[in-house]
């Protein structure tokens, strides 16, 4: 029989509520926000690519690993530009659609293992996306084109069902 190691104190973990908090059961999770319909899309304009990386929900995406984040952009002057775009999907009678889209900047300098992101901006943009806002005006044109192409190719029907505001913000 082996001796048990003392357990390390567990850190708080983010809980994603899977149930609809308005289904009337009145139990655990009532009034909570479900994040099950939000996905982080990473835009890498230097490599001409866009991809979903669910690790970004917990700041553990491919681009966020193995770097220390600093709140000052000037501390990462040679950082490579990325965008984490919070995309919320909702459903209406005509089908699913892109409800909210909000892009947040990240700068990563692998040579010094440092990166910049504004946590308040990321949290705010995630919230705005969940509320159906489209916030991409501050993104460069190439990154917006990559995002628009990705969303159109990912699901044409969801793109067609989306708002005119989104389609005008991300033209072909």
N, C-alpha and C positions, 0 to 999 in steps of 0.2 A: 504494500500500500504506500503510495507516494504522498509526500506532504504537499498540501496545496500552497501555492504562492499567494501572498496577500494580493487581493485584487486592487488594481489601480483605480482611482476615482474616475468614473466615466464623465466625459465632457457632455454638455447638453447637445443633443442632436436635433436637427431640424426635422419636424414631422410634416409630411405631406398628407393631408386629409383626402382620402379617396371617396368618401361618401358625400352626397349632396347635403350640405348643412341645412337645407330648407325642406327636407323630405318629411318633416313632421314628427320624427321619433323623439326629439327633445333630449337626446342623450349627449354623450361626449362629442365634442366638435361643433355643437350648435353655435352659429355666429362666427365660425372661423372661416378663413379664406382658403379656398382650394387652389393649389398651384398646379393641378394636374394638367391644365390646358396651356401651360406656358413652356416655351422651349427657347434655349439660347442658341442663336445662330452666330457662328464666328465668321467674320469677314476678314480675310487676309489679302489686302489689295496688292501687296508686293508679289504674291504668288498666284494671283488671279483665282482665288478659291473661296468658296463659302461652304460651310458644313455645320451640322448640328453637333454640339458637344454638351451632353447633359451634365458633365462634370462642372460646368460653369455655374450650375445652380448652387454649388457649395464652394465656389472659387477654386475648383480643382480641374479646370479644363486643360487641354493639351498645352495651350499657350501660357497658362498661369502656374504651371508646375515648375518647381526648382528655381524660383526667383523670389526675392523679397520685395514686397510692394511698399512704395513710398508715396506719401500724399502730395508731393511736390513734383510737378512735371519737369521743372528745371534740373532736378537731380538725376534725370534720365535723358540727357540731351541727344543721345544717339539711339534712342529707343525706336524700334520698329513698330509702326502703326498697325493696330488691329482694332476691330469693333466687336463688341458683344451686343448683338441685337436681340432684345427680348421680344419674342413673337407670341402673342396670345391668340388662340383659336377658339371660336365660339360657334354655336349652331343656331340656325334660324330655319324657317319653313323650307326655304330653297336649298338648304344644306349647310355644311360647315364653311367657314370663311375666316380670313385673317382679321381679327377684331382689333388688335392693337399691335403697334410695332414701334419700338424705341431703341435707338442705338447709343451705346456708351463706349467711349474711347478707352483704349489701353495702349500703353507704350512699353515695349519689352526690349531690354538690352541684355542678351545672353552673355556677352563677354564680361560683364561686371555682375551678373546674376541679380540685377535690379530691374524693377518695373514700376510704372506709374498707373494708378487708377484712382478715381474719386469714388470711394464707397458710397457716400451720400448720393452721388449722381446715379450710380448703378441701382441702388435701392429705389430712388425716386423714379427712374425710368422703368423699372420692373412694375412698380405700382401704376404708373401712367399707362403702360401697355395693357395691364389687366383691366384698366378702366376704358380701353378702347381708343386711346390717343395714338396719333402718328407723329413721332418725333425723330425726323431724319434730316432736317434742314441743315444741321451743323456738320453732316457727313460730307466727305468729298464726293465728287461726281462719279468717279470710278467705283468707289465702294458702294454707292447707291445703286449703280448699274448691276454690280455683282449680286447685291441683295435682291433686287427686283427680278433678275434672271433666275436666281435660286428659288424664290417663292413661286414664280410662274411655272418653272419646271417641276418643282416638288409636287404641286397639286394644282393643275389648271382650273379645276372646278372651284376650289377654294379661292383662287385668285379672282375668277369671274364673279363670285359671290361677294367679294370684298368691296369696301367703300370706294367711291370716286376719289375721295381725298387720298387714299393710299395709292391708287393707280396713278394719280397726278404727281404724287411725291416720288414715285419710283417708275418713271416712264421707260418704255423699251428703248 
